Amino acid sequence: MAAGEAGAASRSRDAAADRTRGLVELTMPVIEVNVAHGQTLDEAQRRLEMVVQEASNRFGLKRVEWSADRRQVKLEGLGARVDMWVDAHLVHVTGDLPGLGGLLSGPIGAGLKQLIQRTFRRQLP
């Protein structure tokens, strides 16, 4: 066996050993959504509160922490952490959604994105 092949085989065995010892870093699914809200800042804040209320009911959030001006919120539950905030033009959502090894991250991420888009959709005059 050539020296390069021996090194590669050794690295492969080391990586396999690390996995069995639980030393491999697992990444969590991440959500990032930015939606133009087309509302006043006060109306966007009101709608953010609606999203948080519905998300709490749908996804069983355990912790909701608002900023003093209620334009930013941190949500936690089922191992997930989501930050949401509104500014003059956009509603922003970022978070880690591990959801039991990724099994729930798809439904939670998709549900949250749908909820944001529906709640902040521009209303036609």
Phi and psi in degrees as a GROMACS rama.xvg file:
@    title "Ramachandran Plot"
@    xaxis  label "Phi"
@    yaxis  label "Psi"
@TYPE xy
-72.3965  159.734  ALA-2
-59.9523  -40.7534  ALA-3
-63.9773  -41.0715  GLY-4
-67.1099  -38.4982  GLU-5
-64.5619  -40.7747  ALA-6
-64.3983  -42.4422  GLY-7
-64.076  -41.8113  ALA-8
-64.0541  -40.6345  ALA-9
-63.4941  -43.8069  SER-10
-62.8083  -39.666  ARG-11
-63.0265  -43.814  SER-12
-64.3252  -39.8783  ARG-13
-63.1762  -42.6129  ASP-14
-63.9328  -41.8276  ALA-15
-63.1145  -41.0132  ALA-16
-64.9364  -40.8251  ALA-17
-61.0103  -41.4179  ASP-18
-62.6037  -41.6497  ARG-19
-70.2877  -25.2138  THR-20
-88.3401  -2.75697  ARG-21
77.5724  27.3304  GLY-22
-96.229  -0.726505  LEU-23
-82.6414  131.32  VAL-24
-75.45  126.939  GLU-25
-96.6893  132.644  LEU-26
-93.9462  149.36  THR-27
-100.033  145.961  MET-28
-60.8749  139.223  PRO-29
-116.969  141.994  VAL-30
-114.632  138.676  ILE-31
-145.523  117.036  GLU-32
-133.276  133.25  VAL-33
-131.309  120.075  ASN-34
-126.516  130.073  VAL-35
-67.9596  129.455  ALA-36
-98.78  -22.0814  HIS-37
60.6847  26.4599  GLY-38
-123.209  168.81  GLN-39
-67.978  161.951  THR-40
-62.045  -38.9855  LEU-41
-63.809  -41.5243  ASP-42
-67.9749  -39.7148  GLU-43
-61.7978  -39.6365  ALA-44
-63.3324  -42.9695  GLN-45
-61.0539  -41.8462  ARG-46
-69.7521  -34.736  ARG-47
-60.4084  -41.9787  LEU-48
-61.3516  -37.1688  GLU-49
-65.2297  -42.8275  MET-50
-60.959  -45.1543  VAL-51
-62.8565  -42.3558  VAL-52
-61.4365  -47.3834  GLN-53
-68.6303  -40.2168  GLU-54
-62.1215  -39.1769  ALA-55
-60.8709  -42.6755  SER-56
-69.3672  -42.8533  ASN-57
-75.6092  -38.7447  ARG-58
-111.126  5.10072  PHE-59
62.0035  46.8482  GLY-60
-65.5813  140.609  LEU-61
-98.028  -22.3872  LYS-62
-144.123  132.235  ARG-63
-129.957  120.645  VAL-64
-124.842  111.165  GLU-65
-91.6576  150.514  TRP-66
-75.1028  166.692  SER-67
-59.4006  -37.0661  ALA-68
-88.7242  0.0665168  ASP-69
59.5016  30.2293  ARG-70
-105.534  -3.32122  ARG-71
-135.443  144.913  GLN-72
-148.511  144.424  VAL-73
-114.517  130.847  LYS-74
-119.649  140.511  LEU-75
-140.02  142.846  GLU-76
171.148  146.117  GLY-77
53.7957  32.8489  LEU-78
80.5623  -2.81868  GLY-79
-92.5978  151.379  ALA-80
-135.604  126.365  ARG-81
-131.33  134.952  VAL-82
-111.685  132.098  ASP-83
-131.944  144.171  MET-84
-156.604  156.32  TRP-85
-117.79  147.134  VAL-86
-127.423  -167.417  ASP-87
-62.5237  -22.0672  ALA-88
-124.896  -28.9963  HIS-89
-129.523  155.484  LEU-90
-107.339  131.931  VAL-91
-114.964  140.059  HIS-92
-137.072  125.288  VAL-93
-136.328  150.582  THR-94
178.028  167.812  GLY-95
-107.415  128.872  ASP-96
-127.131  78.8093  LEU-97
-68.7236  -37.7104  PRO-98
40.1942  67.3774  GLY-99
54.5933  56.4752  LEU-100
72.7164  25.0988  GLY-101
96.8434  -9.19387  GLY-102
-65.5315  -36.2103  LEU-103
-98.5363  -11.168  LEU-104
-62.9548  -36.6062  SER-105
-62.4687  -55.5415  GLY-106
-62.029  -40.3505  PRO-107
-67.9603  -47.5961  ILE-108
-60.3745  -46.2787  GLY-109
-66.0165  -40.8149  ALA-110
-65.238  -40.8884  GLY-111
-67.184  -42.4499  LEU-112
-61.8194  -44.7355  LYS-113
-62.0001  -42.1772  GLN-114
-61.7651  -44.8574  LEU-115
-61.8907  -49.3548  ILE-116
-63.2939  -40.3321  GLN-117
-68.1604  -42.7363  ARG-118
-72.1178  -34.1707  THR-119
-100.615  8.21449  PHE-120
-59.7514  137.533  ARG-121
-65.0441  134.954  ARG-122
-89.8067  130.176  GLN-123
-75.7566  142.988  LEU-124
